[in-house]
Amino acid sequence: MTLDLEGRVALVTGASRGIGRAIAVRLGTAGATVGVHYGRNAEAAGTLAADLRNGSRAFGADLAAPGAADALFEAVKAVYGRVDVVIANAGTFEEAPLDAPLDDWLAAWDRTMAVNLRSVAELGRAASRHATERRAAGESGVSVRLVTVSSRAAFRGDDPEYLAYAASKGGVVALTKTLARAGGGLVAFGVAPGFTRTDMATPYIAQHGEAAALRGAALDRLTEPDDVAPTVVFLASGLADHATGTTVDVNAASYVR
């Protein structure tokens, strides 16, 4: 099967590394123009955008800041005139033991919720409003496809020190379903990876070992970003629109529901 996204504009958050980068590469290969979002690594994002071609560009935004995700969406729309695909991938995985001082624990909670949940909500709101505007302008059918990246932790929970992470990802699943039900020219899907070999997971693997990250998986190697990206791009392609509202597990059967 060949996926053809030529002529479509896609925004990918957290695209300078990890799963986001793999998604951006797959979208570019399929012909899409990619808005490559980065939080800190402007050089990596700029290099990737140049490699992707198709008019792709890098866009910086601190998604922990209120309103930053909405402003990012508007910046991409201003450059290209529209946004057809939104991949809400950026996230943080911050350890916060339950016995940590309350102020420290609350600070980690707030940072996690800001990046993992609030920024996704802002992007989903912006995507829905954009789809409504396009329908009012005469477009029919689906005009915007949103894919959120949550986690198996949304369904099975996580270790207690990652309570905020699990809670934030559970919220992502719920908001994805809600936006899908709203319709109005928007379809929304989720992808829920298990442990994946990314920079974000490196501290956990360094502390606990790769065997701990692989625990429970039915396959004999740790999931890589390139194992997750094809599912995301397929959902963004338009070939799965009647599956709107669903979240697809990509976790090597480490959690089956």
C-alpha positions in Angstrom: 0.0 0.0 0.0 1.3 3.4 -0.9 0.2 6.4 1.1 -0.1 9.6 -0.8 -0.3 12.9 1.2 1.0 15.1 -1.6 -0.4 18.6 -1.3 -1.3 18.3 2.4 0.0 20.4 5.2 0.9 18.6 8.4 2.0 20.0 11.8 4.0 17.5 14.0 4.8 18.6 17.5 8.0 17.3 19.1 9.3 16.6 15.6 13.0 17.2 16.2 13.6 13.8 17.7 12.2 10.4 18.6 8.7 9.4 17.5 7.9 12.8 16.2 10.9 12.8 13.9 10.0 9.4 12.6 6.5 10.6 11.9 7.7 13.7 10.1 10.0 11.7 7.9 7.2 9.3 7.0 4.9 12.2 6.2 7.5 13.9 4.1 8.2 10.7 2.2 4.5 10.4 1.5 4.6 13.9 -0.1 3.3 16.1 2.8 4.6 19.5 3.6 5.5 19.3 7.3 5.6 22.0 10.0 8.4 20.6 12.1 7.8 21.8 15.7 10.6 22.0 18.2 10.9 23.1 21.8 14.6 23.7 22.2 16.5 22.0 19.3 16.1 24.5 16.5 19.1 23.2 14.6 17.8 19.6 14.4 14.4 20.8 13.4 15.7 23.1 10.7 17.9 20.3 9.3 15.0 17.9 9.3 12.7 20.4 7.5 15.3 21.0 4.8 15.7 17.3 4.3 12.0 16.7 4.0 11.7 19.4 1.4 8.1 19.9 0.0 8.2 23.4 1.5 8.6 22.1 5.0 9.7 24.5 7.7 10.7 24.5 11.4 8.5 26.2 14.0 9.5 26.8 17.6 7.2 26.9 20.6 7.4 26.2 24.3 4.3 24.0 24.7 4.5 24.3 28.5 3.3 27.9 28.2 -0.4 28.6 28.1 -1.6 29.5 24.6 1.7 28.4 22.9 0.1 25.4 21.1 -2.7 27.5 19.8 -0.2 30.1 18.6 1.9 27.4 17.0 -1.2 26.2 15.0 -1.9 29.7 13.9 1.7 30.3 12.8 1.6 27.2 10.6 -1.7 28.2 9.2 -0.4 31.7 8.5 2.5 30.3 6.5 0.6 27.7 4.4 -3.0 29.0 4.4 -4.4 25.9 6.0 -3.5 22.8 8.2 -4.8 19.4 7.0 -3.1 17.1 9.5 -2.2 17.7 13.2 0.0 15.2 15.0 0.0 16.0 18.7 3.1 14.0 19.7 5.2 16.2 22.0 5.3 15.0 25.6 7.3 14.9 28.8 8.0 11.9 31.1 9.0 13.3 34.4 9.6 11.2 37.6 7.9 12.5 40.7 7.9 10.1 43.6 4.9 10.3 45.9 7.1 10.9 48.9 8.8 14.0 47.2 8.2 17.3 48.9 4.7 18.6 47.9 6.0 21.7 46.1 8.3 19.6 44.0 5.6 17.0 43.3 3.1 19.7 42.3 5.6 21.4 40.0 6.2 18.2 38.2 2.5 17.6 38.0 1.9 21.0 36.5 4.7 20.7 33.9 3.5 17.3 32.8 -0.2 18.4 32.5 0.8 21.6 30.6 2.8 19.8 27.9 1.1 16.4 27.8 -2.6 17.5 28.1 -3.2 21.2 27.9 -1.1 21.7 24.7 -2.9 18.8 23.1 -6.3 20.3 24.1 -5.2 23.6 22.5 -4.2 21.9 19.3 -7.4 19.9 19.2 -9.5 23.0 19.8 -7.6 24.8 17.0 -8.0 21.9 14.6 -11.7 21.7 15.3 -12.3 25.4 14.8 -10.2 25.3 11.6 -12.3 22.4 10.2 -15.5 24.3 11.1 -14.2 27.4 9.3 -13.4 25.4 6.2 -16.8 23.8 6.2 -18.4 27.2 6.4 -16.3 28.3 3.4 -17.8 25.5 1.4 -15.6 22.5 1.9 -17.4 19.2 2.4 -16.3 15.9 4.0 -13.2 15.7 6.2 -10.9 18.6 6.1 -8.6 18.1 9.2 -7.2 14.9 10.6 -5.9 14.9 14.2 -3.7 12.1 15.6 -2.8 12.3 19.2 0.0 10.2 20.8 -0.9 8.9 24.3 0.5 5.8 26.0 -0.4 2.4 27.2 -0.3 4.1 30.6 -3.6 5.8 29.8 -5.2 2.3 30.1 -3.1 0.3 32.5 -1.7 3.1 34.6 2.1 3.4 35.4 4.5 3.2 38.2 3.5 5.6 41.1 6.3 8.0 40.4 4.8 8.6 37.0 1.3 9.2 38.2 1.1 12.6 36.4 2.2 11.0 33.1 -0.4 8.3 33.2 -3.1 10.8 34.2 -2.2 13.2 31.4 -2.3 10.4 28.8 -5.6 9.2 30.1 -6.9 12.7 29.5 -5.5 12.7 25.9 -7.5 9.6 25.1 -10.7 11.2 26.5 -10.2 14.5 24.6 -9.5 12.6 21.4 -12.8 10.7 21.7 -14.7 13.9 22.5 -13.2 15.8 19.5 -14.0 12.8 17.2 -17.7 12.9 18.4 -17.8 16.6 17.6 -17.3 15.9 13.9 -17.8 19.1 11.8 -15.1 18.2 9.3 -12.6 16.9 11.9 -11.7 13.3 12.5 -9.5 12.4 15.5 -7.5 9.3 16.3 -5.1 8.2 19.0 -2.0 6.0 19.0 -0.9 4.5 22.3 2.7 3.3 22.3 4.4 1.3 25.0 8.0 1.8 26.0 9.8 3.1 23.0 13.5 3.8 22.5 13.6 7.6 22.5 15.6 10.3 24.3 12.7 10.8 26.6 13.0 7.1 27.8 16.8 7.2 28.1 16.9 8.2 31.8 14.5 5.4 32.7 16.5 2.8 30.8 19.8 4.1 32.2 18.4 3.7 35.8 16.4 0.5 35.5 17.9 -1.3 32.5 16.5 -2.2 29.1 15.1 -5.4 30.5 12.8 -3.4 32.7 11.6 -1.4 29.7 11.0 -4.6 27.7 9.1 -6.3 30.6 5.9 -7.9 29.5 6.4 -7.3 25.7 5.6 -10.2 23.4 8.4 -9.3 21.0 12.1 -9.7 21.7 13.2 -6.1 21.1 12.3 -2.7 22.4 9.9 -0.7 20.2 11.6 1.9 18.0 10.1 5.2 16.7 9.9 3.7 13.2 7.6 1.0 14.6 5.1 3.6 15.7 5.3 6.1 12.8 3.6 4.0 10.1 0.4 3.6 12.1 0.2 7.4 12.7 0.7 8.2 9.1 -1.9 5.7 8.0 -4.4 7.3 10.3 -3.5 10.7 8.9 -3.8 9.5 5.3 -7.6 9.5 5.1 -7.9 5.8 4.6 -9.2 5.2 8.1 -11.6 8.0 8.6 -14.5 5.8 9.7 -12.3 4.6 12.6 -12.5 8.2 14.0 -12.5 8.2 17.8 -10.4 5.0 18.2 -7.0 4.7 19.8 -4.6 2.1 18.4 -2.2 0.3 20.7 1.4 0.0 19.5 3.0 -1.6 22.5 4.3 -5.1 21.5 1.4 -6.6 23.4 2.9 -5.4 26.7 -0.7 -4.3 27.5 -3.6 -5.9 25.7 -7.2 -4.6 26.2 
